[in-house]
Amino acid sequence: MKIKDILSQGKPTLSFEVFPPKTEDKYESVEQAASEIAKLKPAFMSVTYGAGGGTSQYTVDIASALHHQHHVTALAHLTCVTSTKEKVHQVLGELKEAGIENVLALRGDMPTDAPAKTEYHYASELIREIKEAGDFCIGAACYPEGHVESVSKTIDMDYLKQKVEAGCDFVTTQMFFDNNILYNYLYRIREKGITVPVVAGIMPVTNVKQIIRSCQLSGTYLPSRFKAIVDRFGDNPAAMKQAGIAYATEQIIDLIANGVNAIHVYSMNKPDVALKIKENLSEIL
């Protein structure tokens, strides 16, 4: 099923992200984690794409297993800045053959250890290619706090509009920890004429060091309430996991209460975290 059709129903939806292994020896454990999360019957599941396309086959394989074995709608990520057009069309062909209808088109992070390819510079270019390559439902990323490389939030919004004009059907946000940031962002993009569905990306924090580093790289704002939780529970992994799940749950409840129905959880291949989130929302979803 196409994700744009799922989102058009107007009902609250919960989806999860998984990421493929970097090496073959880890594939079985990742596949098992994806299988466990799929049992929760999310609206869809996204599968990330390794930098440079090194894990592209794992992305296709896991997405295909979700679709065929678990009957869960799969969203395959596809990045372009480190790929050639030949590679992109190869992956699109594999996705089409596997029956995957949904692609999240991303520029991807600029490589630090090798020069970027020159065939793609922006996600909007990839979106146009996918649009021409077949009948895919295309998602894109958006940044409520502005992309870390953008000169300004206004210019960042211009890039988002280019993605929509290129053919993307919905957008998913980078993680955020203050819902007011998203509400303000939604107002501004609607004022700019961007009307595609927005899926809110929520990150339950269970690993403090990882999230602090990630926020430093992405420029994500950490509200004082969240910092207090990290300061109090950061040295106790079990307590931090419980507090992180509770914080994410509160974010989701507030979002749904305010009309943001599409929730995408960055579950970091942790079935127990995904399960707890789902249980916490059992009477809401």
C-alpha positions in Angstrom: 0.0 0.0 0.0 1.2 3.5 -0.7 1.9 5.6 2.3 0.2 8.6 0.9 -3.0 6.6 0.9 -2.5 5.5 4.5 -1.9 9.1 5.6 -4.9 10.4 3.7 -7.3 8.4 5.9 -6.8 11.0 8.6 -6.5 8.6 11.5 -3.6 8.5 13.9 -0.8 6.2 12.7 2.3 4.8 14.3 5.3 3.6 12.3 8.8 2.6 13.1 12.3 2.8 11.5 14.9 0.1 11.4 18.4 0.2 9.9 20.2 -2.6 8.1 23.5 -4.0 9.4 26.9 -2.7 8.2 28.2 -6.2 7.9 26.8 -9.6 6.9 27.4 -11.3 10.2 24.9 -8.9 11.9 22.2 -9.4 9.3 20.3 -12.1 11.2 20.0 -10.1 14.4 18.7 -7.1 12.5 16.3 -9.2 10.5 15.0 -10.6 13.8 14.6 -7.2 15.4 12.7 -6.0 12.3 10.5 -9.1 12.5 9.7 -8.4 16.1 8.7 -4.8 15.4 6.6 -5.9 12.4 4.5 -8.1 14.8 3.3 -4.8 16.3 1.4 -4.2 13.1 2.6 -0.6 12.5 1.1 1.5 9.7 4.4 1.1 7.9 8.1 0.5 8.6 11.0 2.4 7.1 14.4 0.8 6.3 17.4 3.1 6.2 20.1 3.1 3.5 23.8 3.0 4.3 26.2 5.7 3.3 27.5 5.1 -0.2 25.0 2.4 -0.8 27.2 -0.2 0.8 24.2 -1.8 2.5 21.7 -1.2 -0.3 21.1 -4.9 -0.8 20.3 -5.3 2.9 17.8 -2.4 2.7 16.0 -4.1 -0.2 16.1 -7.5 1.5 14.7 -6.3 4.8 12.0 -4.1 3.1 11.1 -7.1 0.9 10.8 -9.4 4.0 8.6 -6.8 5.8 6.3 -6.6 2.7 6.1 -10.3 1.7 6.5 -12.2 5.0 5.1 -9.8 7.6 2.6 -8.0 5.3 3.7 -4.6 6.6 4.0 -1.7 4.2 7.7 -0.9 3.7 9.4 2.4 3.0 12.9 2.0 1.6 15.3 4.9 2.1 17.5 5.9 -0.9 20.3 8.4 -0.7 22.0 10.0 -3.7 25.0 12.2 -2.8 27.4 9.2 -2.7 25.6 7.3 -5.5 25.8 7.2 -9.3 22.7 7.4 -11.4 23.4 3.8 -12.5 23.4 2.7 -8.9 20.2 4.5 -8.1 18.3 3.0 -11.0 19.7 -0.4 -10.1 18.2 -0.1 -6.6 14.9 1.3 -7.9 14.7 -1.8 -10.2 15.3 -4.1 -7.3 12.6 -2.4 -5.2 10.2 -2.5 -8.1 10.9 -6.2 -8.5 10.4 -6.8 -4.8 7.0 -5.0 -4.9 8.1 -2.1 -2.8 6.0 1.0 -3.7 7.4 3.5 -1.2 10.8 5.3 -1.3 12.2 7.9 1.0 14.4 10.1 -1.2 17.4 11.7 0.7 20.5 13.6 -0.3 22.4 11.9 2.5 25.3 13.1 4.5 28.4 14.4 2.7 31.2 11.9 3.1 34.2 13.0 5.1 36.6 10.4 3.9 36.0 10.5 0.2 34.7 13.0 -2.4 31.0 13.0 -3.1 29.8 11.9 -6.4 28.8 14.7 -8.8 25.7 13.3 -10.4 23.4 14.4 -7.6 23.6 17.5 -5.5 20.1 17.8 -4.0 17.3 15.4 -2.9 15.0 17.2 -5.3 17.0 15.8 -8.2 16.7 12.3 -6.8 12.9 12.8 -6.4 12.5 13.7 -10.1 14.5 10.6 -11.1 12.3 8.3 -8.9 9.1 10.0 -10.3 10.2 9.2 -13.8 11.4 5.7 -13.0 8.0 4.2 -11.9 4.9 4.5 -9.9 6.5 5.0 -6.5 5.1 6.9 -3.6 7.9 9.3 -2.7 8.7 10.7 0.8 11.4 13.3 1.7 13.0 14.6 4.8 12.2 18.0 6.4 13.9 19.9 9.3 11.7 21.8 11.7 14.8 23.5 13.2 16.4 24.0 9.8 19.0 21.7 8.2 22.3 22.1 9.9 24.0 23.1 6.6 21.3 25.7 5.7 22.1 29.4 5.7 18.7 30.1 7.1 15.4 28.5 7.9 13.8 30.4 5.0 16.2 29.0 2.5 15.7 25.5 4.0 12.0 25.9 3.4 12.7 26.9 -0.2 14.5 23.5 -0.6 11.5 21.7 0.9 9.2 23.4 -1.6 11.5 22.3 -4.4 11.2 18.7 -3.1 7.4 18.9 -3.2 7.4 20.5 -6.6 9.7 17.7 -7.8 7.0 15.2 -6.8 7.4 14.1 -3.2 4.1 12.9 -1.7 4.8 13.3 2.1 7.7 14.5 4.3 9.1 13.1 7.6 10.7 15.3 10.1 14.1 15.0 11.7 13.8 14.2 15.4 12.8 17.0 17.8 12.2 17.2 21.5 10.0 20.3 21.8 6.6 19.9 20.1 6.2 23.7 19.9 9.1 23.7 17.4 7.0 21.4 15.1 3.8 23.4 15.6 5.6 26.6 14.5 7.2 24.8 11.6 3.8 23.4 10.4 2.3 26.9 10.5 5.3 28.4 8.4 5.3 25.7 5.8 1.5 25.8 5.3 1.9 29.6 4.9 4.4 28.9 2.2 1.9 26.7 0.3 3.4 23.3 1.3 0.4 21.1 1.9 1.7 17.5 1.7 1.3 15.3 4.9 4.0 15.8 7.5 5.0 12.7 9.5 6.5 13.6 12.9 9.8 11.8 13.7 10.1 10.9 17.4 13.3 9.5 19.0 12.9 7.7 22.3 16.2 8.4 24.0 17.8 5.3 25.6 21.4 6.0 25.0 22.6 9.3 26.3 26.0 9.5 24.6 24.6 8.6 21.2 21.8 11.1 21.4 24.0 14.0 22.6 26.4 13.4 19.7 23.5 13.1 17.2 22.0 16.4 18.5 25.4 18.1 18.2 25.7 17.0 14.6 22.1 17.9 13.7 21.7 21.1 15.7 18.6 19.7 17.5 17.5 21.8 20.5 17.3 20.0 23.8 14.7 21.7 26.1 15.5 22.1 29.8 13.0 19.5 30.8 14.7 16.9 28.6 18.1 17.9 29.9 16.9 17.4 33.5 15.9 13.9 32.7 19.3 13.2 31.1 21.1 14.7 34.1 19.1 12.7 36.6 19.0 9.3 34.9 21.8 9.4 32.3 24.1 7.2 34.4 21.4 4.6 35.0 20.7 2.8 31.7 17.5 1.1 32.9 16.1 4.3 34.4 17.1 6.4 31.3 15.3 3.9 29.0 12.1 4.1 31.1 12.3 7.9 31.3 13.2 8.2 27.6 10.2 6.1 26.5 7.9 8.1 28.8 9.1 11.4 27.4 8.6 10.1 23.8 5.2 8.9 24.7 4.2 12.2 26.2 5.4 13.9 23.0 3.3 11.6 20.8 0.1 12.0 23.0 0.5 15.8 22.7 1.1 15.7 19.0 -2.0 13.5 18.4 -4.1 15.7 20.7 -3.1 18.7 18.6 -4.0 17.1 15.2 -0.6 15.7 14.2 -1.7 12.2 13.4 1.3 10.6 11.7 4.0 9.5 14.1 7.2 7.8 13.0 9.4 6.4 15.8 13.1 6.1 15.4 13.2 2.8 17.3 16.9 2.1 16.7 16.2 -1.7 16.0 15.0 -2.1 19.6 11.8 -4.2 19.6 11.3 -3.7 23.4 11.2 0.1 22.9 8.8 -0.1 20.1 6.6 -2.5 22.1 6.5 -0.2 25.1 5.6 2.8 23.0 2.8 0.9 21.3 1.5 -0.3 24.7 1.6 3.2 26.1 -0.7 4.3 23.3 -3.0 1.3 23.3 -6.2 3.3 23.9 -5.1 6.2 21.7 -4.2 4.5 18.5 
